[in-house]
Amino acid sequence: MSAGDTRGSRLPNVFPVGLFRTDTAGRCLAVNAHWCEITGLASAEALDEGWARALHPDDRERVLTEWSRATQEARGLEMEFRFQHWNGTVTQVLVQSLPELDARGTISGFVGAVTDLSRHLEVQDELHANRELVAMVLLATTDGHWDWNVATGTVSRRAPRHPLPGGPLDEVAPDAHALAQRIHPEDCSRVRDCMMAHLAGHTALYECEHRRLTGTGTWEWVLQRGRVVARDAAGNPLCMLRVYIDIETRKQAEAEAEIEAYHAQLQRFALQLALAQDRERRRIAAGLHEDLGQILAVARAKLGQLTESGTGGDVPSGASEIRALLDSAIAETRALTFELGSPILHELGLAAAVESLCERLGNESGVQFRVVAEREPESLGGDLRTLLYRAVRELCRNVVRHARAPRAEVRLYTEGDRLQIVVADDGEGFDAARQARHFDRTGGFGLFAIREMCAQVGGRFEIESAAGKGARAVLSVPLG
């Protein structure tokens, strides 16, 4: 940028402080009218390194050294020194500056403010306000700002993503009411309450997140910050600076994080529900085995005794039929007991329960199951054992129901600190990617539920299959 860039005339003059803007080397590009009043230099005289002519002779070397060091180190500067006006007036000032970032986040120069410390009664308020002002000016450099005349309601806008100060010409908005109409209806009351609290002087800074209607008719999230920069003698607000910061990306990330957290919570609930269901099944199975199963066994024994001890006329003619019914009831009770919860799983372990399961399924379906299992690791906990058994049972049932496979194999082994379970068959196969995303044909969750369970316990579930090539499912879970 050349020293004669006309953008310098566009530095805000609504603030009771001098403002300046420089390039990365510290050469002055723009000043506002208040800066000129404090130093006694015209804006054109201040450009490039001309501003140094206003420094007090006793402070010149110290100021230039510190300013040069700050620009070279690309950091902010805060220091007190004196300006000497052309008419001889000496003004004690505080200068505060910060690096200015462009849209890519790289330093494009410096922006700062000069506070006249001669006004002792106002200096503390100005120091506090000036820090906020410099921060807001920097915010406005990439996100735009609005100057709102509170008394008249008129608003002037500087377009976003252009440097401030020194950006393009202001765009005049209709009025504050028109801007308020672009706020989402669900956010209006919250925005109004925050604004009224700040205008009344209850908050040092106005800050509110809300949705705003864009020119394309969509809603976007913005963070609106602002501060009353001028009040009348009665404390009524006269002028307010507001900046808009686009937070749509952040809001989307927060929404995605909430969805992920909700999904994780659902996974935990599903896992807890599965374990609770298993405990209840075990309770019912124990009742069937210990109560109903025992009653049926005793009834069958007494019927046998009656048959053996009676004569032909004393034994009911239907005794054999009754015995057959009792045998069927006993068999169904045992099958239901195993269906509800395998006693072998909790008494002998996972490998034994899987062998029993495959033997029973093989007898019922004709599928030749082969189980190859190592000794169960001692670190395999009871809850994990239950979940793995349910997963293996679901996979083996899928083989029986859908695979049309003459043979299947189940392997259980450890690999490092993980337990690996492989269920493979030589059946018809299926589209594994599609099936994993849908409910299975029985109405249960099927492969999807197994995948979610593995993820919840820090494991993995992978399945390989194609039409006519059988299927191979692998569960891998950490031990301990």
C-alpha positions in Angstrom: 0.0 0.0 0.0 1.3 3.5 -0.8 1.6 6.2 1.7 -1.2 8.1 -0.1 -3.8 5.4 0.2 -7.2 7.1 0.8 -8.3 4.4 3.2 -6.8 6.5 6.0 -9.7 8.9 5.8 -12.0 6.1 6.8 -10.7 5.5 10.3 -13.7 5.9 12.7 -14.0 9.2 14.5 -16.8 8.3 16.8 -14.4 7.3 19.6 -12.8 9.8 21.9 -9.3 8.4 21.2 -6.8 8.6 18.4 -6.6 5.5 16.2 -3.8 4.5 13.8 -3.1 1.7 11.5 0.3 0.6 10.1 1.8 -2.0 7.8 3.9 -5.0 9.1 7.0 -2.8 9.2 5.3 -0.2 11.4 4.9 2.4 8.8 1.8 4.5 9.3 -1.0 3.9 6.8 -3.9 5.8 8.4 -4.9 7.9 11.4 -8.1 9.4 12.5 -9.0 13.0 13.3 -8.5 12.6 17.1 -5.0 11.4 16.5 -4.3 14.5 14.5 -5.7 16.7 17.3 -3.5 15.0 19.9 -0.3 15.3 17.9 -0.8 18.5 15.9 0.0 16.8 12.6 -2.2 16.6 9.6 -3.2 13.1 8.5 -1.0 13.3 5.4 2.0 14.4 7.6 1.6 11.3 9.7 1.9 8.7 6.9 4.9 6.4 6.6 7.3 7.5 9.3 6.2 11.1 9.5 4.3 10.5 12.8 7.6 10.4 14.6 8.0 14.1 14.1 5.4 14.7 16.8 7.4 12.7 19.4 8.9 14.7 22.3 12.6 15.0 21.7 13.4 13.4 25.1 11.2 10.4 24.3 12.0 10.0 20.6 14.8 7.4 20.8 13.1 5.2 23.4 9.7 5.2 21.6 11.3 4.4 18.2 13.4 1.6 19.7 10.4 0.0 21.5 8.2 0.4 18.4 10.8 -1.2 16.1 11.2 -4.1 18.5 7.5 -4.7 18.8 6.9 -4.7 15.0 9.9 -7.0 14.4 8.6 -9.4 17.1 5.0 -9.1 15.7 3.6 -8.4 19.2 1.4 -5.8 20.8 2.8 -2.7 22.5 1.7 -0.7 25.5 3.7 2.3 26.7 3.5 5.9 27.9 5.4 8.8 26.3 4.9 12.4 25.2 3.8 14.1 22.0 4.9 17.7 21.5 2.4 19.8 19.5 3.7 22.3 17.0 2.5 25.2 19.3 4.7 23.8 22.1 2.0 22.0 24.0 3.2 18.7 25.5 0.7 15.8 25.9 1.2 12.7 27.9 -0.3 9.7 26.1 -0.7 6.0 26.4 -0.3 4.0 23.2 -1.8 0.5 22.9 -1.4 -1.6 19.7 -2.0 -5.2 18.6 -1.2 -7.2 15.5 -3.9 -7.2 12.9 -4.8 -10.5 11.2 -6.2 -10.9 7.7 -8.8 -13.5 6.7 -6.1 -16.2 6.4 -4.9 -15.5 10.0 -1.6 -13.9 9.0 -0.4 -10.6 10.3 -1.2 -7.8 7.9 -0.1 -4.9 10.1 -0.9 -3.3 13.4 -3.8 -1.3 14.7 -3.7 0.8 17.9 -5.1 3.6 19.9 -3.7 6.7 21.6 -5.2 7.9 24.9 -4.6 11.4 26.1 -3.5 11.0 29.7 -3.8 14.8 30.3 -7.5 14.4 31.1 -7.0 12.9 34.6 -10.7 12.6 35.5 -11.4 10.4 32.4 -8.2 8.4 32.1 -9.3 5.3 34.0 -12.5 4.9 32.1 -10.7 5.5 28.8 -8.0 2.9 29.5 -10.6 0.3 30.2 -12.8 1.2 27.2 -9.7 1.4 24.9 -8.7 -2.2 25.5 -12.2 -3.3 24.5 -12.2 -0.9 21.6 -8.9 -2.2 20.1 -10.1 -5.8 20.6 -13.4 -5.0 18.8 -11.7 -3.2 16.0 -9.6 -6.3 15.4 -12.7 -8.4 15.5 -14.3 -6.2 12.9 -11.3 -6.6 10.5 -12.6 -9.9 9.3 -16.3 -10.0 10.3 -17.7 -6.5 9.7 -19.1 -4.0 12.1 -22.2 -1.7 12.6 -22.2 1.8 13.9 -25.6 2.4 15.5 -26.9 5.9 16.4 -29.1 4.9 19.3 -30.9 8.2 19.4 -32.0 8.2 15.7 -31.9 4.5 15.1 -29.8 4.8 11.9 -27.2 2.2 11.2 -24.1 2.4 9.0 -22.5 -0.9 8.0 -19.0 -1.8 6.9 -19.0 -5.0 4.9 -17.5 -8.1 6.5 -14.1 -9.6 5.6 -12.6 -6.2 4.7 -10.0 -4.5 6.9 -11.3 -2.0 9.5 -10.2 0.7 9.6 -9.5 1.5 6.0 -12.1 -0.8 4.4 -14.5 -0.1 1.6 -17.2 2.6 1.7 -19.9 2.2 4.4 -23.2 0.7 3.4 -26.2 2.4 5.0 -28.7 0.0 6.4 -32.4 1.1 6.7 -32.5 1.2 10.5 -32.1 -0.8 13.7 -35.7 -2.1 13.4 -35.0 -3.6 10.0 -31.9 -5.4 11.4 -34.0 -6.7 14.3 -36.5 -8.3 11.9 -33.7 -10.5 10.5 -33.2 -12.2 13.9 -34.8 -15.6 14.3 -38.1 -15.4 16.1 -37.0 -17.9 18.8 -33.9 -15.7 19.6 -35.6 -12.3 19.6 -36.4 -12.1 23.3 -33.0 -13.2 24.4 -31.3 -10.7 22.0 -33.5 -7.9 23.2 -32.9 -8.7 26.9 -29.1 -8.7 26.4 -29.3 -5.4 24.4 -31.5 -3.6 26.9 -29.2 -4.7 29.8 -26.2 -3.2 28.1 -27.9 0.0 27.0 -29.0 0.5 30.6 -25.4 0.2 31.7 -25.8 -3.2 33.6 -23.2 -5.0 31.5 -19.8 -3.7 30.3 -20.0 -5.5 26.9 -23.0 -6.6 24.8 -22.6 -10.2 23.7 -25.2 -12.5 22.3 -25.3 -15.6 20.0 -28.3 -15.8 17.7 -29.5 -16.9 14.2 -29.7 -14.3 11.5 -31.5 -14.4 8.1 -29.1 -14.3 5.2 -29.7 -12.7 1.8 -30.3 -16.2 0.4 -33.2 -16.9 2.8 -31.3 -19.3 5.1 -30.4 -18.9 8.7 -26.9 -18.6 10.0 -25.4 -18.5 13.5 -23.6 -15.3 14.4 -22.0 -14.0 17.6 -22.9 -10.3 18.1 -20.7 -8.2 20.3 -20.9 -4.5 21.0 -20.3 -1.6 23.3 -21.9 1.8 23.9 -19.1 4.2 23.0 -20.8 7.5 23.7 -23.4 8.6 26.3 -24.9 12.0 27.1 -24.6 13.8 30.4 -27.5 11.9 31.8 -25.9 8.6 30.9 -28.3 7.8 28.0 -26.6 5.9 25.1 -25.8 7.9 22.0 -23.7 5.6 19.8 -22.9 1.9 19.9 -20.4 -0.2 17.9 -21.4 -3.7 17.1 -19.5 -6.5 15.3 -20.8 -9.7 13.8 -18.7 -12.9 14.0 -19.7 -15.9 11.9 -20.0 -18.9 14.2 -21.9 -21.2 11.8 -19.0 -23.6 11.5 -18.6 -23.8 15.3 -22.3 -24.3 15.8 -22.3 -27.2 13.3 -19.3 -28.7 15.1 -21.2 -28.4 18.4 -24.3 -30.0 17.0 -22.2 -32.9 15.6 -20.5 -33.3 19.0 -24.0 -33.4 20.6 -25.1 -36.0 18.2 -22.0 -38.1 18.8 -22.5 -37.7 22.6 -26.1 -38.8 22.2 -25.1 -41.7 20.1 -22.6 -42.8 22.7 -25.2 -42.4 25.4 -27.6 -44.6 23.4 -24.8 -47.2 23.0 -24.3 -47.2 26.8 -28.0 -47.6 27.4 -28.2 -50.4 24.8 -25.4 -52.2 26.5 -26.9 -51.8 30.0 -30.2 -53.0 28.6 -28.7 -56.1 27.1 -27.0 -56.9 30.4 -30.2 -56.3 32.3 -32.1 -58.5 29.9 -29.5 -61.2 30.3 -29.8 -61.1 34.1 -33.6 -61.3 33.9 -33.4 -64.2 31.5 -31.0 -66.0 33.8 -33.5 -65.5 36.7 -36.4 -66.9 34.7 -34.3 -69.7 33.3 -33.2 -70.7 36.8 -36.9 -70.7 37.9 -37.8 -72.9 35.0 -35.0 -75.3 35.8 -35.4 -75.4 39.5 -39.2 -75.2 39.8 -41.0 -76.3 36.7 -38.3 -78.6 35.5 -38.1 -80.4 38.8 -41.9 -80.8 39.0 -42.0 -82.3 35.6 -39.1 -84.7 36.4 -40.8 -85.8 39.6 -44.2 -86.3 37.8 -42.5 -88.5 35.2 -40.7 -90.5 37.9 -44.0 -91.1 39.8 -45.7 -92.1 36.6 -43.0 -94.6 35.9 -43.3 -96.0 39.4 -47.1 -96.3 39.0 -46.7 -98.1 35.7 -44.2 -100.6 37.0 -46.1 -101.4 40.2 -49.6 -101.7 38.9 -51.4 -104.6 37.2 -53.0 -104.4 33.8 -56.3 -103.3 35.3 -54.8 -100.7 37.6 -52.7 -98.8 35.1 -54.5 -96.2 33.0 -54.6 -97.1 29.3 -53.1 -93.7 28.4 -50.1 -93.9 30.7 -47.7 -94.2 27.7 -49.2 -91.1 26.1 -48.9 -89.2 29.3 -45.3 -90.2 29.7 -44.6 -89.0 26.1 -46.2 -85.7 26.9 -44.1 -85.3 30.0 -40.9 -86.1 28.1 -41.8 -83.5 25.5 -42.6 -80.9 28.3 -39.2 -81.7 29.9 -37.4 -81.3 26.6 -39.1 -78.0 25.8 -38.4 -76.7 29.3 -34.7 -77.5 28.9 -34.6 -75.9 25.5 -36.4 -72.8 26.8 -33.9 -72.7 29.7 -31.0 -72.6 27.3 -32.7 -70.1 25.1 -33.3 -67.7 27.9 -29.8 -68.0 29.4 -27.2 -70.7 29.0 -26.3 -72.1 32.5 -23.1 -73.5 30.9 -21.9 -69.9 30.1 -21.8 -68.9 33.8 -20.7 -72.3 35.1 -18.2 -73.5 32.6 -17.3 -70.4 30.5 -17.7 -69.0 27.0 -16.0 -71.8 25.0 -18.1 -74.5 26.6 -21.3 -72.4 26.1 -20.5 -71.9 22.4 -19.8 -75.6 21.9 -23.2 -76.4 23.6 -24.9 -73.8 21.4 -23.4 -75.1 18.2 -24.2 -78.7 19.1 -27.9 -77.8 19.7 -28.2 -75.7 16.6 -26.5 -78.4 14.5 -28.9 -81.1 15.8 -31.9 -78.8 15.0 -30.8 -77.6 11.6 -28.4 -80.2 10.2 -25.6 -77.6 9.8 -22.2 -79.2 10.7 -20.7 -76.8 13.2 -17.1 -77.1 14.2 -15.8 -75.3 17.3 -12.1 -74.6 17.8 -11.4 -72.8 21.1 -8.4 -72.1 23.3 -8.6 -71.9 27.0 -10.7 -68.9 28.1 -8.5 -66.0 29.4 -8.9 -65.4 33.1 -9.3 -61.6 32.5 -12.5 -62.1 30.5 -15.2 -60.5 32.7 -18.7 -61.8 33.2 -20.5 -58.9 31.4 -18.2 -59.1 28.4 -18.6 -62.9 28.3 -22.3 -62.5 28.2 -22.2 -59.9 25.4 -19.8 -62.1 23.3 -22.1 -65.1 23.8 -25.1 -63.1 22.5 -23.1 -62.0 19.5 -21.9 -65.5 18.6 -25.4 -66.8 19.1 -26.8 -64.2 16.7 -24.1 -65.0 14.1 -24.7 -68.7 14.4 -28.4 -68.3 14.1 -27.9 -66.2 10.9 -25.9 -69.1 9.5 -28.8 -71.5 10.2 -31.6 -69.1 9.0 -30.1 -67.5 6.0 -26.8 -68.9 4.8 -28.0 -72.3 3.4 -24.6 -73.5 4.5 -23.8 -77.2 5.0 -20.8 -76.4 7.3 -19.7 -73.6 9.7 -16.8 -73.0 12.0 -16.4 -71.0 15.2 -12.9 -70.2 16.4 -12.0 -68.5 19.7 -8.4 -67.5 20.4 -6.3 -64.8 22.0 -4.0 -62.5 20.0 -1.9 -60.3 22.2 -4.2 -58.5 24.6 -7.3 -59.1 22.5 -9.8 -62.0 22.3 -10.6 -62.9 18.7 -13.8 -64.8 17.6 -14.3 -65.9 14.1 -17.6 -67.3 12.7 -17.3 -68.6 9.1 -19.6 -70.6 6.8 -19.5 -71.9 3.2 -23.1 -70.8 2.4 -24.7 -68.4 -0.1 -23.1 -65.2 1.3 -24.7 -61.7 1.1 -23.9 -58.0 0.6 -22.2 -57.3 3.9 -22.1 -53.5 3.5 -25.8 -53.3 2.9 -26.8 -55.8 5.5 -24.7 -54.1 8.3 -26.8 -50.9 7.8 -30.2 -52.5 8.1 -32.3 -54.6 10.5 -32.0 -58.3 9.9 -34.9 -60.4 8.6 -35.9 -61.6 12.1 -36.8 -58.0 13.2 -33.8 -57.7 15.5 -30.8 -55.4 15.2 -28.5 -58.2 13.9 -25.1 -57.2 12.5 -25.7 -53.5 13.4 -26.3 -54.4 17.1 -23.1 -56.5 17.2 -21.1 -53.7 15.7 -22.4 -51.2 18.2 -21.7 -53.5 21.1 -18.1 -54.0 20.0 -17.6 -50.3 19.6 -18.9 -49.7 23.1 -16.4 -52.1 24.7 -13.5 -50.8 22.6 -13.6 -53.6 20.1 -14.1 -54.1 16.4 -16.5 -56.1 14.3 -15.7 -56.9 10.6 -17.6 -59.1 8.2 -16.5 -60.3 4.8 -19.1 -61.8 2.4 -20.1 -61.9 -1.2 -22.8 -63.8 -3.1 -21.9 -67.5 -3.5 -18.7 -67.1 -1.4 -20.0 -67.7 2.2 -19.3 -65.3 5.0 -16.6 -64.6 7.6 -17.4 -62.5 10.7 -14.6 -61.4 13.1 -15.1 -60.0 16.6 -12.0 -58.5 18.3 -12.3 -57.1 21.8 -9.7 -56.0 24.4 -9.2 -58.1 27.5 -8.9 -56.7 31.0 
